[in-house]
């Protein structure tokens, strides 16, 4: 099973490393507008166009399948 780093690298290879936020940079995106709920995401990604959205979605699906099968 790929590590988190391998998973993020595969996404960055498609959309560029500058469009992938992790750690403290991603933290503000894990809060709702009222400040009641918070989450910690592995990453926040910003695809530039629809050509980048589909590969990111496929990477997510593959990772979920691997997690379920392990």
Protein Blocks (a to p, Z undefined) as FASTA:
>chain_A
ZZfklmmmmmmmmnopklpcehjllmmmmccfkomaccddfbdcddfbfklmmmmmmmmm
mmmmmmmmZZ
